[in-house]
Amino acid sequence: MLGVYDFCGHYEWTFEWLRQAGGEELVRDYWEEAIAHDSQRHARELITAGGFSGMEQYWGHTLDEEGAKCVIARREGTFRIDMHECPSKGFLLRNGLKQYHDYCDHCIGWIGPVLEDAGFRVEHQHDHGGRCWWEMRA
């Protein structure tokens, strides 16, 4: 069985393998179908049913369990995550693993479709160094 951090390296390798096999479109299809609609359907269900409360429930425990150094803020009409140290990107950086050119983009690749389907729009930026921010609005 792969450990959580070993998974990050395999995940990133998979993105590059898909890119080489079928281009960026295949990678994005994978993010949407295999992640947004399959492996993360529990997140989809929480966010679709609960809106900001579902986001808080999903990311509150997930990011805590992963050891992310971040700030989550919920205000009237917005839900925001400011990631100061992403544990999965941090693992890749610490171990010199770089296969896919934009590992960080997989987050918006699966979260974007989930949020859009649930009636939210999202703005985000990332720096390829384990730091990013997300702001969701209905």
N, C-alpha and C positions, 0 to 999 in steps of 0.2 A: 504494500500500500504506500502511495506517495504521501509524504508529509506536506503540510500546507505550503511551506516555502519551496520545496521541490516542485510542487505543482506550478508555482509562478514561472519557473524556468521552462517547464514543459509547455505551459500555456503560451509563453512568448515564442518558443520554438514552433509550436503549431501555427501561430499566426503567420510566421515567415514561410513555413512549408505551404500553407494555403495560398499565400501571395505568389509564390513561385509556381504553384500548380495551376492557378486560375486567375491571378491578378487581385487587385484591391477589391473589386466587386465581390469576389468569392469570400474574402476575409470579412467584409461587411455583412454579407449574407449569413455567414457563420455566427457573427456576433448577434445578429437579430434572431435567427432561428434557433441555434443551439444554446445560446445563453439567454436572451430575453424571453423566448417562448418555451424553453425547456428547462435548463438547469436553474434558472432564477425565477421560475414561475411562482414560487412562494413570495418573492418580492413583488412581482406583478400583482398577485392577489391582494397582498397587504396594501399596496399603493392604490390600486383600483378601488378597493372597498373602503379604505380609510383616509385617502387623501394625505394631507400633511401628517395626521396622526399615524397613518400607515408608514409614511416615510420615517417618522421619528422612531417607530417601533422597529422597522427593518434596520436602518442605519445606526440607531442608538446601540443596539446589541452587537451588530456585525462589526462595526468599527471598533467597539470596545474589545471584543474577542480577538480581533486581529492585532490589537495594540497600536492602532493608529493614533498619531498625535494630531488631533483636529479639534475644531470648535464647531458645534452644531447649534444653529440659532433658528428658532421659529418665532416669526412675528406675524402680525396681521397681514395676510395675503402673500407671505413668502416663507420659504424654508431654505436655509443656506448651510452649506458645509464649507469650511475653510480647512483644507488639509495642509498641515505643516510638515508631516513626515508620513508618506504613504508606506505602509509596511511591505507591500509586494514590490513596488518599484525600488524601494530601499534595498530589498534583498537582491534584486537584479544588479543594482549599482555596486553593492558591497562585494558581489561575487563575479563582477566583470562579465555578466551575461547580457549580450546585446545581439539579438537575432533580427527581430522585427523593428523597423525604423521608428515606430511610434506606439510602443506598448501602452502608454497612457490613454491613447485614443480608444482603446477597447471599452473603457468605462462609458463614454458617451455613446459608443457603438451599440451597447445593450440597454443602458439606462434611458437614452433618448427615446427609443421606440416605446419603452414601457411607460414613460411619462407622457408622451404624446397620446398614446392610446387611452390613458387615464384622464386626459383633458388638461394636461399641464404643459407649460413651455419651460425650457431650461436654458440658461446661459452658463457657460463655463470656460475656464482657461486652465491650461497646465503648462508646466515649464520643463518637462522631461527630467526633472531632478527630484521628483517625489512630492512636489507642492502643486496644489490646484485649488480652485474654488468652484462651487456650484451654487446657483441660485434658481430655485423653482418657484413658479407662479401659476396660479390657476388661469 
